[in-house]
């Protein structure tokens, strides 16, 4: 119990210490991997735009980046649905520097954020 509490306190303290100012970008670059064929493809999306990757429909809601170092990280809010069934597969933030932290769970496809694009 004490170990779990110490872990939670350490995590919450780390979150406060690592807060950074972010700005919103009009578009993002994602990378998709078809695990069956081994093919990778880069996907450029503007805010509100949807692109198809295999049977996935990927929509970008927002892409944010650190103001002081825009090339260091990217945070993209994505909605990913199965285009054939309409089922929601992912709806949330993906982080470029930690793709496994909040990832798409699909047996065939992987998708992750590479960067925000400001122009």
N, CA, C and O atoms as a GROMACS GRO file, in nm:
protein
  476
    1UNK      N    1   0.083  -0.119   0.000
    1UNK     CA    2   0.000   0.000   0.000
    1UNK      C    3   0.087   0.126   0.000
    1UNK      O    4   0.062   0.219  -0.077
    2UNK      N    5   0.189   0.130   0.085
    2UNK     CA    6   0.278   0.246   0.091
    2UNK      C    7   0.355   0.262  -0.039
    2UNK      O    8   0.380   0.374  -0.084
    3UNK      N    9   0.395   0.149  -0.101
    3UNK     CA   10   0.469   0.155  -0.227
    3UNK      C   11   0.381   0.212  -0.337
    3UNK      O   12   0.425   0.296  -0.416
    4UNK      N   13   0.256   0.167  -0.342
    4UNK     CA   14   0.163   0.217  -0.444
    4UNK      C   15   0.139   0.367  -0.426
    4UNK      O   16   0.136   0.441  -0.524
    5UNK      N   17   0.121   0.412  -0.303
    5UNK     CA   18   0.099   0.554  -0.276
    5UNK      C   19   0.222   0.635  -0.315
    5UNK      O   20   0.209   0.743  -0.374
    6UNK      N   21   0.340   0.585  -0.284
    6UNK     CA   22   0.463   0.656  -0.321
    6UNK      C   23   0.476   0.665  -0.472
    6UNK      O   24   0.521   0.767  -0.524
    7UNK      N   25   0.438   0.557  -0.542
    7UNK     CA   26   0.444   0.557  -0.688
    7UNK      C   27   0.349   0.661  -0.745
    7UNK      O   28   0.387   0.735  -0.836
    8UNK      N   29   0.227   0.668  -0.694
    8UNK     CA   30   0.128   0.766  -0.741
    8UNK      C   31   0.177   0.908  -0.713
    8UNK      O   32   0.165   0.995  -0.799
    9UNK      N   33   0.231   0.931  -0.597
    9UNK     CA   34   0.283   1.064  -0.564
    9UNK      C   35   0.400   1.101  -0.653
    9UNK      O   36   0.411   1.216  -0.696
   10UNK      N   37   0.486   1.006  -0.682
   10UNK     CA   38   0.600   1.033  -0.770
   10UNK      C   39   0.552   1.068  -0.911
   10UNK      O   40   0.604   1.159  -0.974
   11UNK      N   41   0.452   0.994  -0.959
   11UNK     CA   42   0.399   1.022  -1.092
   11UNK      C   43   0.332   1.158  -1.098
   11UNK      O   44   0.351   1.233  -1.194
   12UNK      N   45   0.253   1.190  -0.997
   12UNK     CA   46   0.183   1.319  -0.999
   12UNK      C   47   0.282   1.435  -0.987
   12UNK      O   48   0.262   1.539  -1.048
   13UNK      N   49   0.388   1.417  -0.910
   13UNK     CA   50   0.492   1.519  -0.899
   13UNK      C   51   0.566   1.536  -1.030
   13UNK      O   52   0.601   1.648  -1.068
   14UNK      N   53   0.591   1.425  -1.100
   14UNK     CA   54   0.661   1.431  -1.228
   14UNK      C   55   0.575   1.504  -1.330
   14UNK      O   56   0.627   1.578  -1.414
   15UNK      N   57   0.444   1.484  -1.325
   15UNK     CA   58   0.355   1.550  -1.419
   15UNK      C   59   0.355   1.700  -1.401
   15UNK      O   60   0.350   1.774  -1.499
   16UNK      N   61   0.359   1.745  -1.278
   16UNK     CA   62   0.360   1.888  -1.249
   16UNK      C   63   0.493   1.949  -1.294
   16UNK      O   64   0.496   2.058  -1.351
   17UNK      N   65   0.602   1.878  -1.268
   17UNK     CA   66   0.734   1.930  -1.300
   17UNK      C   67   0.758   1.936  -1.451
   17UNK      O   68   0.835   2.020  -1.498
   18UNK      N   69   0.693   1.848  -1.527
   18UNK     CA   70   0.722   1.842  -1.669
   18UNK      C   71   0.617   1.916  -1.754
   18UNK      O   72   0.615   1.899  -1.876
   19UNK      N   73   0.533   1.998  -1.693
   19UNK     CA   74   0.434   2.073  -1.769
   19UNK      C   75   0.505   2.171  -1.862
   19UNK      O   76   0.601   2.237  -1.824
   20UNK      N   77   0.455   2.178  -1.986
   20UNK     CA   78   0.516   2.268  -2.083
   20UNK      C   79   0.407   2.340  -2.161
   20UNK      O   80   0.295   2.292  -2.174
   21UNK      N   81   0.443   2.457  -2.210
   21UNK     CA   82   0.349   2.534  -2.290
   21UNK      C   83   0.345   2.477  -2.431
   21UNK      O   84   0.449   2.453  -2.493
   22UNK      N   85   0.224   2.454  -2.482
   22UNK     CA   86   0.210   2.396  -2.615
   22UNK      C   87   0.128   2.489  -2.705
   22UNK      O   88   0.051   2.572  -2.657
   23UNK      N   89   0.147   2.472  -2.835
   23UNK     CA   90   0.071   2.546  -2.936
   23UNK      C   91   0.003   2.445  -3.027
   23UNK      O   92   0.047   2.330  -3.037
   24UNK      N   93  -0.102   2.489  -3.092
   24UNK     CA   94  -0.176   2.402  -3.182
   24UNK      C   95  -0.131   2.423  -3.326
   24UNK      O   96  -0.114   2.537  -3.370
   25UNK      N   97  -0.112   2.314  -3.399
   25UNK     CA   98  -0.070   2.320  -3.539
   25UNK      C   99  -0.188   2.284  -3.628
   25UNK      O  100  -0.278   2.212  -3.585
   26UNK      N  101  -0.190   2.332  -3.751
   26UNK     CA  102  -0.302   2.304  -3.841
   26UNK      C  103  -0.299   2.164  -3.901
   26UNK      O  104  -0.399   2.119  -3.958
   27UNK      N  105  -0.186   2.093  -3.890
   27UNK     CA  106  -0.179   1.960  -3.951
   27UNK      C  107  -0.075   1.873  -3.882
   27UNK      O  108   0.001   1.920  -3.797
   28UNK      N  109  -0.073   1.744  -3.920
   28UNK     CA  110   0.019   1.649  -3.859
   28UNK      C  111   0.062   1.546  -3.963
   28UNK      O  112  -0.005   1.526  -4.064
   29UNK      N  113   0.175   1.483  -3.934
   29UNK     CA  114   0.222   1.371  -4.013
   29UNK      C  115   0.219   1.247  -3.925
   29UNK      O  116   0.275   1.246  -3.816
   30UNK      N  117   0.154   1.143  -3.973
   30UNK     CA  118   0.143   1.016  -3.904
   30UNK      C  119   0.215   0.910  -3.988
   30UNK      O  120   0.238   0.930  -4.107
   31UNK      N  121   0.250   0.800  -3.926
   31UNK     CA  122   0.306   0.688  -4.002
   31UNK      C  123   0.223   0.564  -3.970
   31UNK      O  124   0.192   0.535  -3.855
   32UNK      N  125   0.188   0.492  -4.076
   32UNK     CA  126   0.112   0.370  -4.061
   32UNK      C  127   0.193   0.250  -4.106
   32UNK      O  128   0.272   0.260  -4.200
   33UNK      N  129   0.173   0.138  -4.040
   33UNK     CA  130   0.240   0.014  -4.074
   33UNK      C  131   0.136  -0.095  -4.093
   33UNK      O  132   0.054  -0.120  -4.004
   34UNK      N  133   0.139  -0.160  -4.209
   34UNK     CA  134   0.059  -0.280  -4.233
   34UNK      C  135   0.147  -0.396  -4.189
   34UNK      O  136   0.246  -0.428  -4.255
   35UNK      N  137   0.112  -0.461  -4.078
   35UNK     CA  138   0.196  -0.565  -4.020
   35UNK      C  139   0.197  -0.693  -4.104
   35UNK      O  140   0.286  -0.777  -4.087
   36UNK      N  141   0.101  -0.709  -4.192
   36UNK     CA  142   0.098  -0.828  -4.277
   36UNK      C  143   0.194  -0.812  -4.396
   36UNK      O  144   0.274  -0.901  -4.424
   37UNK      N  145   0.185  -0.698  -4.464
   37UNK     CA  146   0.270  -0.678  -4.583
   37UNK      C  147   0.404  -0.613  -4.550
   37UNK      O  148   0.497  -0.619  -4.630
   38UNK      N  149   0.415  -0.552  -4.432
   38UNK     CA  150   0.537  -0.481  -4.394
   38UNK      C  151   0.547  -0.343  -4.454
   38UNK      O  152   0.649  -0.275  -4.436
   39UNK      N  153   0.444  -0.298  -4.524
   39UNK     CA  154   0.445  -0.168  -4.590
   39UNK      C  155   0.421  -0.056  -4.489
   39UNK      O  156   0.334  -0.066  -4.403
   40UNK      N  157   0.501   0.052  -4.500
   40UNK     CA  158   0.477   0.172  -4.420
   40UNK      C  159   0.436   0.285  -4.513
   40UNK      O  160   0.478   0.290  -4.629
   41UNK      N  161   0.356   0.375  -4.461
   41UNK     CA  162   0.312   0.491  -4.538
   41UNK      C  163   0.301   0.610  -4.444
   41UNK      O  164   0.254   0.597  -4.331
   42UNK      N  165   0.346   0.726  -4.490
   42UNK     CA  166   0.329   0.850  -4.415
   42UNK      C  167   0.199   0.916  -4.458
   42UNK      O  168   0.167   0.922  -4.577
   43UNK      N  169   0.124   0.964  -4.360
   43UNK     CA  170  -0.007   1.024  -4.384
   43UNK      C  171  -0.004   1.167  -4.334
   43UNK      O  172   0.020   1.191  -4.216
   44UNK      N  173  -0.028   1.263  -4.423
   44UNK     CA  174  -0.038   1.404  -4.385
   44UNK      C  175  -0.185   1.439  -4.374
   44UNK      O  176  -0.262   1.422  -4.468
   45UNK      N  177  -0.223   1.489  -4.256
   45UNK     CA  178  -0.362   1.525  -4.230
   45UNK      C  179  -0.372   1.668  -4.180
   45UNK      O  180  -0.292   1.711  -4.097
   46UNK      N  181  -0.470   1.739  -4.228
   46UNK     CA  182  -0.504   1.870  -4.173
   46UNK      C  183  -0.609   1.850  -4.064
   46UNK      O  184  -0.678   1.748  -4.061
   47UNK      N  185  -0.620   1.947  -3.975
   47UNK     CA  186  -0.719   1.939  -3.868
   47UNK      C  187  -0.858   1.921  -3.928
   47UNK      O  188  -0.900   1.997  -4.015
   48UNK      N  189  -0.930   1.820  -3.881
   48UNK     CA  190  -1.065   1.790  -3.928
   48UNK      C  191  -1.069   1.698  -4.049
   48UNK      O  192  -1.177   1.654  -4.089
   49UNK      N  193  -0.955   1.669  -4.107
   49UNK     CA  194  -0.949   1.585  -4.227
   49UNK      C  195  -0.944   1.437  -4.188
   49UNK      O  196  -0.892   1.400  -4.083
   50UNK      N  197  -1.000   1.353  -4.277
   50UNK     CA  198  -0.997   1.208  -4.259
   50UNK      C  199  -0.923   1.146  -4.376
   50UNK      O  200  -0.941   1.186  -4.491
   51UNK      N  201  -0.839   1.047  -4.346
   51UNK     CA  202  -0.766   0.973  -4.448
   51UNK      C  203  -0.787   0.825  -4.424
   51UNK      O  204  -0.805   0.781  -4.311
   52UNK      N  205  -0.784   0.748  -4.530
   52UNK     CA  206  -0.796   0.604  -4.519
   52UNK      C  207  -0.658   0.540  -4.522
   52UNK      O  208  -0.571   0.579  -4.599
   53UNK      N  209  -0.641   0.442  -4.435
   53UNK     CA  210  -0.520   0.360  -4.432
   53UNK      C  211  -0.568   0.216  -4.418
   53UNK      O  212  -0.612   0.174  -4.311
   54UNK      N  213  -0.560   0.142  -4.526
   54UNK     CA  214  -0.618   0.007  -4.525
   54UNK      C  215  -0.766   0.018  -4.499
   54UNK      O  216  -0.837   0.092  -4.566
   55UNK      N  217  -0.814  -0.057  -4.399
   55UNK     CA  218  -0.956  -0.049  -4.363
   55UNK      C  219  -0.983   0.055  -4.254
   55UNK      O  220  -1.095   0.066  -4.204
   56UNK      N  221  -0.879   0.131  -4.217
   56UNK     CA  222  -0.895   0.233  -4.112
   56UNK      C  223  -0.929   0.369  -4.171
   56UNK      O  224  -0.876   0.408  -4.275
   57UNK      N  225  -1.016   0.440  -4.103
   57UNK     CA  226  -1.044   0.581  -4.134
   57UNK      C  227  -0.989   0.662  -4.017
   57UNK      O  228  -1.034   0.648  -3.903
   58UNK      N  229  -0.891   0.748  -4.046
   58UNK     CA  230  -0.818   0.822  -3.943
   58UNK      C  231  -0.852   0.970  -3.955
   58UNK      O  232  -0.834   1.030  -4.061
   59UNK      N  233  -0.902   1.029  -3.846
   59UNK     CA  234  -0.939   1.170  -3.843
   59UNK      C  235  -0.854   1.243  -3.740
   59UNK      O  236  -0.842   1.199  -3.626
   60UNK      N  237  -0.794   1.355  -3.781
   60UNK     CA  238  -0.714   1.439  -3.691
   60UNK      C  239  -0.802   1.551  -3.636
   60UNK      O  240  -0.861   1.628  -3.711
   61UNK      N  241  -0.810   1.558  -3.503
   61UNK     CA  242  -0.885   1.667  -3.439
   61UNK      C  243  -0.794   1.784  -3.405
   61UNK      O  244  -0.834   1.899  -3.419
   62UNK      N  245  -0.673   1.754  -3.359
   62UNK     CA  246  -0.580   1.859  -3.318
   62UNK      C  247  -0.439   1.801  -3.312
   62UNK      O  248  -0.422   1.681  -3.291
   63UNK      N  249  -0.341   1.884  -3.330
   63UNK     CA  250  -0.201   1.846  -3.310
   63UNK      C  251  -0.134   1.959  -3.234
   63UNK      O  252  -0.139   2.075  -3.276
   64UNK      N  253  -0.072   1.926  -3.122
   64UNK     CA  254  -0.006   2.026  -3.038
   64UNK      C  255   0.142   1.991  -3.023
   64UNK      O  256   0.182   1.875  -3.030
   65UNK      N  257   0.222   2.095  -3.004
   65UNK     CA  258   0.367   2.078  -2.994
   65UNK      C  259   0.421   2.177  -2.891
   65UNK      O  260   0.358   2.280  -2.866
   66UNK      N  261   0.538   2.147  -2.832
   66UNK     CA  262   0.598   2.238  -2.735
   66UNK      C  263   0.640   2.369  -2.802
   66UNK      O  264   0.706   2.367  -2.906
   67UNK      N  265   0.603   2.481  -2.743
   67UNK     CA  266   0.634   2.612  -2.799
   67UNK      C  267   0.784   2.637  -2.804
   67UNK      O  268   0.836   2.690  -2.903
   68UNK      N  269   0.855   2.598  -2.699
   68UNK     CA  270   0.998   2.628  -2.691
   68UNK      C  271   1.084   2.539  -2.781
   68UNK      O  272   1.196   2.576  -2.817
   69UNK      N  273   1.033   2.421  -2.818
   69UNK     CA  274   1.110   2.330  -2.904
   69UNK      C  275   1.013   2.250  -2.991
   69UNK      O  276   0.982   2.135  -2.960
   70UNK      N  277   0.964   2.311  -3.100
   70UNK     CA  278   0.860   2.248  -3.182
   70UNK      C  279   0.899   2.112  -3.240
   70UNK      O  280   0.810   2.030  -3.266
   71UNK      N  281   1.025   2.086  -3.260
   71UNK     CA  282   1.066   1.958  -3.320
   71UNK      C  283   1.083   1.846  -3.217
   71UNK      O  284   1.110   1.732  -3.254
   72UNK      N  285   1.068   1.878  -3.088
   72UNK     CA  286   1.096   1.779  -2.985
   72UNK      C  287   0.984   1.677  -2.964
   72UNK      O  288   1.012   1.564  -2.927
   73UNK      N  289   0.859   1.715  -2.986
   73UNK     CA  290   0.748   1.624  -2.958
   73UNK      C  291   0.623   1.670  -3.031
   73UNK      O  292   0.617   1.782  -3.083
   74UNK      N  293   0.523   1.582  -3.033
   74UNK     CA  294   0.394   1.615  -3.091
   74UNK      C  295   0.288   1.534  -3.018
   74UNK      O  296   0.310   1.420  -2.979
   75UNK      N  297   0.171   1.596  -3.000
   75UNK     CA  298   0.058   1.533  -2.935
   75UNK      C  299  -0.060   1.548  -3.030
   75UNK      O  300  -0.104   1.659  -3.058
   76UNK      N  301  -0.111   1.437  -3.081
   76UNK     CA  302  -0.220   1.444  -3.179
   76UNK      C  303  -0.344   1.376  -3.124
   76UNK      O  304  -0.337   1.265  -3.070
   77UNK      N  305  -0.458   1.443  -3.138
   77UNK     CA  306  -0.585   1.382  -3.100
   77UNK      C  307  -0.643   1.319  -3.225
   77UNK      O  308  -0.672   1.387  -3.324
   78UNK      N  309  -0.659   1.186  -3.221
   78UNK     CA  310  -0.705   1.110  -3.336
   78UNK      C  311  -0.831   1.031  -3.304
   78UNK      O  312  -0.851   0.985  -3.192
   79UNK      N  313  -0.914   1.016  -3.405
   79UNK     CA  314  -1.027   0.925  -3.400
   79UNK      C  315  -1.005   0.826  -3.513
   79UNK      O  316  -0.992   0.865  -3.629
   80UNK      N  317  -1.000   0.698  -3.478
   80UNK     CA  318  -0.975   0.593  -3.577
   80UNK      C  319  -1.090   0.496  -3.573
   80UNK      O  320  -1.124   0.441  -3.468
   81UNK      N  321  -1.151   0.474  -3.689
   81UNK     CA  322  -1.262   0.380  -3.699
   81UNK      C  323  -1.233   0.275  -3.805
   81UNK      O  324  -1.152   0.296  -3.895
   82UNK      N  325  -1.300   0.163  -3.792
   82UNK     CA  326  -1.294   0.058  -3.893
   82UNK      C  327  -1.391   0.100  -4.003
   82UNK      O  328  -1.512   0.105  -3.980
   83UNK      N  329  -1.340   0.130  -4.122
   83UNK     CA  330  -1.423   0.181  -4.231
   83UNK      C  331  -1.525   0.078  -4.279
   83UNK      O  332  -1.630   0.114  -4.332
   84UNK      N  333  -1.496  -0.050  -4.261
   84UNK     CA  334  -1.589  -0.153  -4.308
   84UNK      C  335  -1.705  -0.174  -4.212
   84UNK      O  336  -1.818  -0.194  -4.256
   85UNK      N  337  -1.679  -0.169  -4.082
   85UNK     CA  338  -1.786  -0.193  -3.984
   85UNK      C  339  -1.836  -0.066  -3.916
   85UNK      O  340  -1.944  -0.065  -3.858
   86UNK      N  341  -1.756   0.041  -3.921
   86UNK     CA  342  -1.791   0.165  -3.853
   86UNK      C  343  -1.756   0.164  -3.705
   86UNK      O  344  -1.786   0.261  -3.634
   87UNK      N  345  -1.694   0.056  -3.657
   87UNK     CA  346  -1.660   0.045  -3.515
   87UNK      C  347  -1.546   0.140  -3.479
   87UNK      O  348  -1.450   0.155  -3.554
   88UNK      N  349  -1.560   0.204  -3.363
   88UNK     CA  350  -1.455   0.293  -3.312
   88UNK      C  351  -1.342   0.207  -3.257
   88UNK      O  352  -1.364   0.121  -3.172
   89UNK      N  353  -1.220   0.231  -3.306
   89UNK     CA  354  -1.103   0.157  -3.261
   89UNK      C  355  -1.014   0.237  -3.166
   89UNK      O  356  -0.947   0.181  -3.080
   90UNK      N  357  -1.014   0.370  -3.183
   90UNK     CA  358  -0.930   0.457  -3.101
   90UNK      C  359  -0.988   0.598  -3.105
   90UNK      O  360  -1.030   0.646  -3.210
   91UNK      N  361  -0.992   0.662  -2.990
   91UNK     CA  362  -1.033   0.802  -2.981
   91UNK      C  363  -0.957   0.864  -2.864
   91UNK      O  364  -0.994   0.845  -2.748
   92UNK      N  365  -0.851   0.938  -2.896
   92UNK     CA  366  -0.772   0.997  -2.789
   92UNK      C  367  -0.645   1.060  -2.841
   92UNK      O  368  -0.627   1.081  -2.961
   93UNK      N  369  -0.555   1.091  -2.747
   93UNK     CA  370  -0.429   1.157  -2.778
   93UNK      C  371  -0.320   1.053  -2.798
   93UNK      O  372  -0.306   0.960  -2.718
   94UNK      N  373  -0.242   1.069  -2.903
   94UNK     CA  374  -0.121   0.990  -2.923
   94UNK      C  375  -0.003   1.085  -2.907
   94UNK      O  376  -0.009   1.201  -2.948
   95UNK      N  377   0.105   1.034  -2.848
   95UNK     CA  378   0.222   1.115  -2.820
   95UNK      C  379   0.339   1.062  -2.902
   95UNK      O  380   0.373   0.944  -2.892
   96UNK      N  381   0.400   1.147  -2.980
   96UNK     CA  382   0.508   1.105  -3.071
   96UNK      C  383   0.625   1.043  -2.996
   96UNK      O  384   0.681   0.943  -3.041
   97UNK      N  385   0.664   1.100  -2.883
   97UNK     CA  386   0.781   1.051  -2.811
   97UNK      C  387   0.754   0.923  -2.732
   97UNK      O  388   0.848   0.856  -2.689
   98UNK      N  389   0.626   0.888  -2.713
   98UNK     CA  390   0.588   0.766  -2.639
   98UNK      C  391   0.472   0.697  -2.710
   98UNK      O  392   0.361   0.696  -2.657
   99UNK      N  393   0.495   0.639  -2.827
   99UNK     CA  394   0.385   0.584  -2.904
   99UNK      C  395   0.311   0.468  -2.835
   99UNK      O  396   0.193   0.447  -2.862
  100UNK      N  397   0.378   0.394  -2.747
  100UNK     CA  398   0.312   0.282  -2.679
  100UNK      C  399   0.226   0.327  -2.562
  100UNK      O  400   0.146   0.248  -2.512
  101UNK      N  401   0.240   0.450  -2.517
  101UNK     CA  402   0.165   0.501  -2.403
  101UNK      C  403   0.015   0.502  -2.432
  101UNK      O  404  -0.064   0.464  -2.346
  102UNK      N  405  -0.022   0.545  -2.549
  102UNK     CA  406  -0.162   0.549  -2.590
  102UNK      C  407  -0.164   0.508  -2.737
  102UNK      O  408  -0.148   0.591  -2.827
  103UNK      N  409  -0.185   0.380  -2.760
  103UNK     CA  410  -0.167   0.325  -2.894
  103UNK      C  411  -0.294   0.262  -2.949
  103UNK      O  412  -0.384   0.222  -2.875
  104UNK      N  413  -0.300   0.254  -3.081
  104UNK     CA  414  -0.404   0.181  -3.150
  104UNK      C  415  -0.380   0.033  -3.126
  104UNK      O  416  -0.269  -0.016  -3.143
  105UNK      N  417  -0.486  -0.039  -3.087
  105UNK     CA  418  -0.475  -0.183  -3.065
  105UNK      C  419  -0.547  -0.254  -3.179
  105UNK      O  420  -0.668  -0.276  -3.173
  106UNK      N  421  -0.473  -0.290  -3.281
  106UNK     CA  422  -0.530  -0.356  -3.398
  106UNK      C  423  -0.436  -0.468  -3.441
  106UNK      O  424  -0.315  -0.450  -3.442
  107UNK      N  425  -0.491  -0.585  -3.476
  107UNK     CA  426  -0.404  -0.697  -3.512
  107UNK      C  427  -0.326  -0.678  -3.642
  107UNK      O  428  -0.222  -0.740  -3.661
  108UNK      N  429  -0.376  -0.593  -3.732
  108UNK     CA  430  -0.308  -0.578  -3.860
  108UNK      C  431  -0.231  -0.447  -3.874
  108UNK      O  432  -0.124  -0.445  -3.934
  109UNK      N  433  -0.284  -0.337  -3.819
  109UNK     CA  434  -0.227  -0.205  -3.843
  109UNK      C  435  -0.170  -0.142  -3.717
  109UNK      O  436  -0.225  -0.156  -3.608
  110UNK      N  437  -0.058  -0.072  -3.734
  110UNK     CA  438  -0.003   0.017  -3.633
  110UNK      C  439  -0.007   0.157  -3.691
  110UNK      O  440   0.010   0.176  -3.812
  111UNK      N  441  -0.030   0.255  -3.606
  111UNK     CA  442  -0.033   0.394  -3.650
  111UNK      C  443   0.024   0.478  -3.538
  111UNK      O  444  -0.011   0.458  -3.421
  112UNK      N  445   0.114   0.574  -3.572
  112UNK     CA  446   0.170   0.660  -3.470
  112UNK      C  447   0.197   0.798  -3.526
  112UNK      O  448   0.201   0.817  -3.648
  113UNK      N  449   0.216   0.893  -3.435
  113UNK     CA  450   0.239   1.033  -3.471
  113UNK      C  451   0.388   1.056  -3.491
  113UNK      O  452   0.470   1.014  -3.410
  114UNK      N  453   0.423   1.124  -3.599
  114UNK     CA  454   0.562   1.163  -3.621
  114UNK      C  455   0.587   1.307  -3.578
  114UNK      O  456   0.681   1.336  -3.504
  115UNK      N  457   0.500   1.398  -3.625
  115UNK     CA  458   0.521   1.541  -3.593
  115UNK      C  459   0.399   1.624  -3.629
  115UNK      O  460   0.313   1.581  -3.707
  116UNK      N  461   0.392   1.741  -3.571
  116UNK     CA  462   0.294   1.843  -3.611
  116UNK      C  463   0.357   1.924  -3.725
  116UNK      O  464   0.479   1.938  -3.732
  117UNK      N  465   0.273   1.975  -3.811
  117UNK     CA  466   0.322   2.060  -3.919
  117UNK      C  467   0.254   2.196  -3.907
  117UNK      O  468   0.131   2.205  -3.909
  118UNK      N  469   0.334   2.300  -3.895
  118UNK     CA  470   0.278   2.434  -3.877
  118UNK      C  471   0.262   2.509  -4.008
  118UNK      O  472   0.200   2.616  -4.010
  119UNK      N  473   0.316   2.456  -4.118
  119UNK     CA  474   0.296   2.524  -4.245
  119UNK      C  475   0.271   2.424  -4.356
  119UNK      O  476   0.252   2.462  -4.471
   0.00000   0.00000   0.00000
